[in-house]
Each structure stands twice: as structure tokens, then as C-alpha cells.
Amino acid sequence: MKKSEEIIGLPVISIEEGDEIGVIGHVIPNVINGSIAGLALKRRVWYQQPSVIPFSFVVGMSSQALTIENKSAVYPLSELSDLEEMLAKGNEIIGLKVITKTGDMLGKVSEYVVDDEGSIAEYQLEDGQGTIDKGQVLTIGAKLLVIDGKVDIPTPPAKVATPTEPPSPEVKEAPEPPLAKNAPSMEKSPANEADRLRQMVGEKQEETILGKASGRTLMADSGAPIIRKGEEVTEVVIAKAKKANRFAELVESTRIPPS
């Protein structure tokens, strides 16, 4: 089984031709049945028509490569209307809010694990809050993943008691000289302060653009739409833009009035 992020970047090898025909750029999930519908190849140039591989044509998948029988398993996206529709809708698993059927909010999906058959076997919550088995999933919607039961939260390893040693004789240390008034503080380094400021600016930008309409369509390198012109910026859209390194462009698109 592999995480979705481990599939992206894998070279695609044709067994019959013995040749590398591309690199996986995007995983296309089917949110209706909780599986992977297909895989989009990275475009060599931005104007190239996207190419996709239906997951049923995948022969094998390891940590080094993904294999198919031959090049006929690769289709132009325009020839597979179902995959084209999924990309157009921007169906994504990562970023979905997770809620139980009793109404408890558990966080957001940060990653999912795919088995050899293309089924999503496990969903992982952000910040290590736990994992969700596919058998717990009731509904996968556009913004919410509804589950039955509790989340499996990993427990930290138990601490091993170490034998105590007798206390050593107390040794009095000489008092340290007082710091000069203008001595630099060691609590906050310039680098840490800069990181904190960047984080604050990023959070403020997210608050500013949330709910606004995009003035243009924004696409990922794989050809998958991040947001279409006139659509509203949501938390899921922001997560997709960050993952595709398009957040700055997303911010700029909200300053363009949709015509």
C-alpha cells in the first residue's frame, strides 16, 4: 500500500516497449466509491493536453516505479469523460473535514493510503490525530467525510522506568555575571522571528481570500483545476493551491473581478 504523495512523482514504465513514458503528476480519486479512478501524467509543457491512465490498467506499483502493459493504457484526458468530469469538479480527499454521524468534528484529512487494487484503505487525520479505516466511512461529500464510530488514535510508547541513582553531593556553582543591558537576547533568533512573521502573513492572507470569488481559472501542473473562474475560495481550494505551489497566484486571482 502507498500514500497518495508517494504515488506522485513515480515514473511510468511500459512493459512491452521497455520505456519510460512519463511521470505521475496527480492522483484522481473517485469520491463516490472511495477509490482511485486514474492517474494524470505531468505535462512536459504547460500547453500540452493532459494524459491519464485509468487505474484498472496499472499492472504494478512499487516505491521505484509504476508499470503498465503498453502505451495504449495512456489516453488523452478529453477521451475519458468520466475522469475529465472528476478533474473538472476538483474532487479531492485531502482537506475534507471529518465528522462522525453523531456530529463530532474530528479534524481534516491530511493523507490517504491506497492498496494495490486502487481502493482507499485508510484516511489519515492532520497533526497525527488518528486514522480512519475504509470500513468506517459512511459518506464522502464535496466538503465532508462522514464516519461511523471513533477514530483510531495512535498511543505513544510506554515509558520504560530507569533505575534511580543516589543523589550526588551538592556542588555550589559560582554565580554567573549579570548580562549587559544591551546584550542580544537568545530567545528569538532573526530566522525564527522571520518564520513567525511569514506564518502570520500567510494566515492573514487566507482569512482575506476565504469566501471571495476567483477572477480566473487556476490549474495545477498536472492539469487538474485548483479553482475555476467565478468559483468561491474555500479551505479545500486553499489546501490544493498550497500543495501545487500556487497559493500566491490564488491570492492574486481574488483581486481580479470575475467578468
C-alpha beads as a LAMMPS data file, in Angstrom:
LAMMPS data file: protein, C-alpha beads

259 atoms
258 bonds

1 atom types
1 bond types

-500.0 500.0 xlo xhi
-500.0 500.0 ylo yhi
-500.0 500.0 zlo zhi

Masses

1 110.0

Atoms # bond

1 1 1 0.000 0.000 0.000
2 1 1 1.156 3.532 -0.726
3 1 1 0.268 7.036 0.372
4 1 1 -1.031 9.315 -2.374
5 1 1 2.033 11.549 -2.027
6 1 1 4.259 8.501 -2.659
7 1 1 2.484 7.793 -5.967
8 1 1 3.048 11.323 -7.287
9 1 1 6.435 11.524 -8.980
10 1 1 6.683 7.814 -9.841
11 1 1 7.974 7.096 -13.376
12 1 1 5.554 5.148 -15.581
13 1 1 7.156 2.153 -17.362
14 1 1 5.660 0.370 -20.371
15 1 1 6.421 -3.353 -20.088
16 1 1 6.096 -4.121 -23.820
17 1 1 8.114 -1.139 -25.039
18 1 1 10.579 -1.245 -22.139
19 1 1 10.448 2.531 -21.974
20 1 1 9.572 5.277 -19.512
21 1 1 6.596 7.146 -20.908
22 1 1 6.043 9.789 -18.243
23 1 1 5.808 10.677 -14.571
24 1 1 2.717 10.660 -12.346
25 1 1 1.661 14.223 -11.593
26 1 1 -1.773 13.868 -9.994
27 1 1 -3.943 11.201 -8.368
28 1 1 -7.607 11.310 -9.419
29 1 1 -9.834 9.963 -6.617
30 1 1 -13.361 8.685 -7.082
31 1 1 -15.114 10.127 -4.042
32 1 1 -18.275 8.113 -4.676
33 1 1 -16.766 4.689 -4.037
34 1 1 -13.564 5.662 -2.201
35 1 1 -11.091 4.511 -4.807
36 1 1 -8.559 5.849 -7.305
37 1 1 -10.146 6.343 -10.706
38 1 1 -6.994 7.281 -12.587
39 1 1 -3.591 8.905 -12.652
40 1 1 -2.660 12.041 -14.596
41 1 1 0.812 12.373 -16.104
42 1 1 2.874 15.519 -15.658
43 1 1 2.778 17.761 -18.701
44 1 1 6.181 18.429 -20.253
45 1 1 4.972 21.878 -21.385
46 1 1 2.065 23.867 -19.968
47 1 1 0.062 23.854 -23.217
48 1 1 0.280 20.070 -23.684
49 1 1 -3.040 18.213 -23.476
50 1 1 -3.224 16.231 -20.204
51 1 1 -2.786 12.444 -20.446
52 1 1 -4.287 9.982 -17.981
53 1 1 -4.093 6.288 -17.087
54 1 1 -7.232 4.561 -15.750
55 1 1 -6.149 2.760 -12.572
56 1 1 -7.550 -0.532 -13.925
57 1 1 -4.665 -0.511 -16.453
58 1 1 -1.981 -0.369 -13.757
59 1 1 -0.038 -3.649 -13.601
60 1 1 2.171 -2.925 -10.604
61 1 1 3.276 -0.156 -8.306
62 1 1 6.424 -0.097 -6.165
63 1 1 8.462 2.547 -4.424
64 1 1 10.549 2.996 -7.611
65 1 1 8.051 2.875 -10.489
66 1 1 4.541 2.203 -11.762
67 1 1 4.093 -0.276 -14.637
68 1 1 1.527 -0.686 -17.418
69 1 1 1.341 -3.276 -20.228
70 1 1 1.912 -0.820 -23.089
71 1 1 1.377 2.746 -24.235
72 1 1 -2.239 2.037 -25.184
73 1 1 -3.075 2.355 -21.469
74 1 1 -2.419 6.106 -21.740
75 1 1 -5.317 8.240 -23.006
76 1 1 -5.812 11.918 -23.750
77 1 1 -7.960 13.304 -20.958
78 1 1 -10.556 14.504 -23.477
79 1 1 -11.291 10.869 -24.472
80 1 1 -12.264 9.800 -20.935
81 1 1 -15.253 11.926 -19.980
82 1 1 -15.626 10.385 -16.514
83 1 1 -12.058 11.256 -15.488
84 1 1 -12.352 14.658 -17.161
85 1 1 -15.501 15.365 -15.125
86 1 1 -13.797 14.333 -11.872
87 1 1 -10.896 16.694 -12.564
88 1 1 -13.273 19.479 -13.564
89 1 1 -15.190 19.134 -10.290
90 1 1 -11.906 19.231 -8.390
91 1 1 -12.800 16.147 -6.350
92 1 1 -10.183 15.858 -3.628
93 1 1 -9.896 13.774 -0.476
94 1 1 -7.127 15.764 1.213
95 1 1 -8.571 18.755 3.038
96 1 1 -12.008 17.234 3.690
97 1 1 -13.403 17.853 7.173
98 1 1 -14.152 14.655 9.101
99 1 1 -17.330 14.357 11.175
100 1 1 -18.952 11.406 12.947
101 1 1 -22.595 10.515 12.395
102 1 1 -23.259 11.826 15.908
103 1 1 -21.925 15.263 14.925
104 1 1 -18.416 15.292 16.403
105 1 1 -15.855 17.195 14.293
106 1 1 -12.537 15.332 14.258
107 1 1 -10.311 17.463 12.024
108 1 1 -9.258 17.283 8.387
109 1 1 -7.896 14.543 6.127
110 1 1 -4.191 15.152 5.528
111 1 1 -3.369 11.963 3.579
112 1 1 -4.831 8.655 2.416
113 1 1 -3.404 5.208 1.719
114 1 1 -4.111 3.269 -1.500
115 1 1 -3.953 -0.533 -1.778
116 1 1 -2.801 -2.497 -4.847
117 1 1 -6.352 -2.639 -6.229
118 1 1 -6.742 1.138 -6.155
119 1 1 -9.072 1.214 -3.153
120 1 1 -8.522 3.850 -0.464
121 1 1 -7.803 1.644 2.545
122 1 1 -7.126 4.308 5.157
123 1 1 -7.575 8.016 5.761
124 1 1 -5.132 9.925 7.980
125 1 1 -6.064 12.988 10.017
126 1 1 -3.827 16.043 10.242
127 1 1 -1.353 16.501 13.088
128 1 1 -1.340 12.765 13.854
129 1 1 -4.853 12.887 15.320
130 1 1 -5.610 9.359 14.163
131 1 1 -6.531 7.136 11.225
132 1 1 -9.844 6.078 9.714
133 1 1 -10.360 2.627 8.188
134 1 1 -12.381 2.493 4.962
135 1 1 -14.992 0.361 6.735
136 1 1 -15.851 3.314 8.966
137 1 1 -16.675 5.666 6.080
138 1 1 -20.370 6.366 5.535
139 1 1 -20.270 9.247 3.046
140 1 1 -17.660 11.217 1.118
141 1 1 -19.025 14.587 0.093
142 1 1 -17.638 17.731 -1.505
143 1 1 -16.571 19.165 1.865
144 1 1 -17.165 16.468 4.489
145 1 1 -16.199 12.867 5.168
146 1 1 -18.791 11.263 7.450
147 1 1 -17.730 8.244 9.504
148 1 1 -19.325 5.745 11.865
149 1 1 -17.569 5.249 15.186
150 1 1 -14.419 6.570 16.748
151 1 1 -11.022 7.314 15.229
152 1 1 -8.076 5.033 15.893
153 1 1 -5.691 7.364 17.720
154 1 1 -2.125 6.006 17.974
155 1 1 -0.909 5.673 21.546
156 1 1 2.624 6.778 22.403
157 1 1 5.032 4.038 23.504
158 1 1 5.099 3.402 27.237
159 1 1 7.989 4.919 29.104
160 1 1 10.485 2.410 30.472
161 1 1 11.377 3.043 34.076
162 1 1 15.074 3.551 34.661
163 1 1 16.776 2.688 37.927
164 1 1 17.378 5.687 40.128
165 1 1 20.829 6.598 41.298
166 1 1 21.657 8.037 44.701
167 1 1 21.839 11.833 44.662
168 1 1 25.290 13.243 44.117
169 1 1 26.707 15.694 46.620
170 1 1 25.500 19.216 46.003
171 1 1 28.095 21.379 44.335
172 1 1 27.632 25.101 44.530
173 1 1 28.378 26.908 41.317
174 1 1 29.773 30.372 41.123
175 1 1 27.085 32.931 40.188
176 1 1 27.092 33.992 36.570
177 1 1 27.952 37.609 35.847
178 1 1 24.942 39.777 35.029
179 1 1 24.209 40.325 31.353
180 1 1 24.948 43.702 29.907
181 1 1 21.896 45.850 29.296
182 1 1 22.374 45.807 25.556
183 1 1 23.297 42.123 25.287
184 1 1 21.332 40.388 22.492
185 1 1 18.506 38.092 23.607
186 1 1 18.922 34.401 22.711
187 1 1 15.233 33.592 22.999
188 1 1 14.277 34.619 19.482
189 1 1 16.690 34.373 16.603
190 1 1 16.138 36.525 13.495
191 1 1 15.424 33.378 11.472
192 1 1 12.715 32.189 13.878
193 1 1 11.170 35.649 14.010
194 1 1 11.086 35.808 10.203
195 1 1 9.379 32.401 10.041
196 1 1 6.797 33.561 12.587
197 1 1 6.077 36.708 10.596
198 1 1 5.737 34.732 7.356
199 1 1 3.272 32.386 9.041
200 1 1 1.236 35.327 10.352
201 1 1 1.136 36.924 6.899
202 1 1 0.077 33.625 5.316
203 1 1 -2.721 33.136 7.836
204 1 1 -3.918 36.703 7.294
205 1 1 -3.948 36.158 3.513
206 1 1 -6.036 33.001 3.954
207 1 1 -8.577 34.893 6.056
208 1 1 -8.684 37.684 3.461
209 1 1 -9.363 35.490 0.400
210 1 1 -11.660 32.929 2.044
211 1 1 -15.119 33.258 0.527
212 1 1 -14.012 35.508 -2.328
213 1 1 -14.520 34.631 -5.995
214 1 1 -11.583 33.905 -8.256
215 1 1 -11.156 36.165 -11.256
216 1 1 -9.547 33.433 -13.361
217 1 1 -9.142 29.678 -13.622
218 1 1 -6.095 28.299 -11.811
219 1 1 -4.601 24.935 -12.835
220 1 1 -2.012 22.625 -11.230
221 1 1 0.952 21.295 -13.245
222 1 1 -0.924 18.000 -13.661
223 1 1 -3.785 19.771 -15.472
224 1 1 -6.185 19.425 -12.552
225 1 1 -8.147 22.593 -11.799
226 1 1 -7.458 24.208 -8.445
227 1 1 -10.308 26.703 -8.879
228 1 1 -12.331 27.892 -11.840
229 1 1 -13.168 31.466 -12.739
230 1 1 -16.041 32.746 -10.632
231 1 1 -15.848 29.966 -8.035
232 1 1 -15.612 30.735 -4.323
233 1 1 -12.346 30.207 -2.441
234 1 1 -12.807 27.531 0.249
235 1 1 -10.443 25.873 2.710
236 1 1 -10.163 22.892 0.331
237 1 1 -9.186 25.241 -2.530
238 1 1 -6.515 26.876 -0.344
239 1 1 -5.105 23.448 0.583
240 1 1 -4.930 22.436 -3.102
241 1 1 -3.266 25.724 -4.065
242 1 1 -0.602 25.305 -1.388
243 1 1 0.074 21.706 -2.390
244 1 1 0.537 22.802 -6.024
245 1 1 2.673 25.826 -5.049
246 1 1 0.000 28.156 -6.477
247 1 1 -1.075 29.982 -3.303
248 1 1 0.394 33.330 -4.379
249 1 1 -1.416 33.031 -7.731
250 1 1 -4.638 32.158 -5.889
251 1 1 -4.331 35.316 -3.788
252 1 1 -3.729 37.373 -6.935
253 1 1 -6.734 35.785 -8.700
254 1 1 -9.114 37.073 -5.997
255 1 1 -8.059 40.633 -6.840
256 1 1 -9.312 40.201 -10.403
257 1 1 -13.065 40.870 -10.639
258 1 1 -14.829 37.965 -12.469
259 1 1 -16.321 39.299 -15.682

Bonds

1 1 1 2
2 1 2 3
3 1 3 4
4 1 4 5
5 1 5 6
6 1 6 7
7 1 7 8
8 1 8 9
9 1 9 10
10 1 10 11
11 1 11 12
12 1 12 13
13 1 13 14
14 1 14 15
15 1 15 16
16 1 16 17
17 1 17 18
18 1 18 19
19 1 19 20
20 1 20 21
21 1 21 22
22 1 22 23
23 1 23 24
24 1 24 25
25 1 25 26
26 1 26 27
27 1 27 28
28 1 28 29
29 1 29 30
30 1 30 31
31 1 31 32
32 1 32 33
33 1 33 34
34 1 34 35
35 1 35 36
36 1 36 37
37 1 37 38
38 1 38 39
39 1 39 40
40 1 40 41
41 1 41 42
42 1 42 43
43 1 43 44
44 1 44 45
45 1 45 46
46 1 46 47
47 1 47 48
48 1 48 49
49 1 49 50
50 1 50 51
51 1 51 52
52 1 52 53
53 1 53 54
54 1 54 55
55 1 55 56
56 1 56 57
57 1 57 58
58 1 58 59
59 1 59 60
60 1 60 61
61 1 61 62
62 1 62 63
63 1 63 64
64 1 64 65
65 1 65 66
66 1 66 67
67 1 67 68
68 1 68 69
69 1 69 70
70 1 70 71
71 1 71 72
72 1 72 73
73 1 73 74
74 1 74 75
75 1 75 76
76 1 76 77
77 1 77 78
78 1 78 79
79 1 79 80
80 1 80 81
81 1 81 82
82 1 82 83
83 1 83 84
84 1 84 85
85 1 85 86
86 1 86 87
87 1 87 88
88 1 88 89
89 1 89 90
90 1 90 91
91 1 91 92
92 1 92 93
93 1 93 94
94 1 94 95
95 1 95 96
96 1 96 97
97 1 97 98
98 1 98 99
99 1 99 100
100 1 100 101
101 1 101 102
102 1 102 103
103 1 103 104
104 1 104 105
105 1 105 106
106 1 106 107
107 1 107 108
108 1 108 109
109 1 109 110
110 1 110 111
111 1 111 112
112 1 112 113
113 1 113 114
114 1 114 115
115 1 115 116
116 1 116 117
117 1 117 118
118 1 118 119
119 1 119 120
120 1 120 121
121 1 121 122
122 1 122 123
123 1 123 124
124 1 124 125
125 1 125 126
126 1 126 127
127 1 127 128
128 1 128 129
129 1 129 130
130 1 130 131
131 1 131 132
132 1 132 133
133 1 133 134
134 1 134 135
135 1 135 136
136 1 136 137
137 1 137 138
138 1 138 139
139 1 139 140
140 1 140 141
141 1 141 142
142 1 142 143
143 1 143 144
144 1 144 145
145 1 145 146
146 1 146 147
147 1 147 148
148 1 148 149
149 1 149 150
150 1 150 151
151 1 151 152
152 1 152 153
153 1 153 154
154 1 154 155
155 1 155 156
156 1 156 157
157 1 157 158
158 1 158 159
159 1 159 160
160 1 160 161
161 1 161 162
162 1 162 163
163 1 163 164
164 1 164 165
165 1 165 166
166 1 166 167
167 1 167 168
168 1 168 169
169 1 169 170
170 1 170 171
171 1 171 172
172 1 172 173
173 1 173 174
174 1 174 175
175 1 175 176
176 1 176 177
177 1 177 178
178 1 178 179
179 1 179 180
180 1 180 181
181 1 181 182
182 1 182 183
183 1 183 184
184 1 184 185
185 1 185 186
186 1 186 187
187 1 187 188
188 1 188 189
189 1 189 190
190 1 190 191
191 1 191 192
192 1 192 193
193 1 193 194
194 1 194 195
195 1 195 196
196 1 196 197
197 1 197 198
198 1 198 199
199 1 199 200
200 1 200 201
201 1 201 202
202 1 202 203
203 1 203 204
204 1 204 205
205 1 205 206
206 1 206 207
207 1 207 208
208 1 208 209
209 1 209 210
210 1 210 211
211 1 211 212
212 1 212 213
213 1 213 214
214 1 214 215
215 1 215 216
216 1 216 217
217 1 217 218
218 1 218 219
219 1 219 220
220 1 220 221
221 1 221 222
222 1 222 223
223 1 223 224
224 1 224 225
225 1 225 226
226 1 226 227
227 1 227 228
228 1 228 229
229 1 229 230
230 1 230 231
231 1 231 232
232 1 232 233
233 1 233 234
234 1 234 235
235 1 235 236
236 1 236 237
237 1 237 238
238 1 238 239
239 1 239 240
240 1 240 241
241 1 241 242
242 1 242 243
243 1 243 244
244 1 244 245
245 1 245 246
246 1 246 247
247 1 247 248
248 1 248 249
249 1 249 250
250 1 250 251
251 1 251 252
252 1 252 253
253 1 253 254
254 1 254 255
255 1 255 256
256 1 256 257
257 1 257 258
258 1 258 259
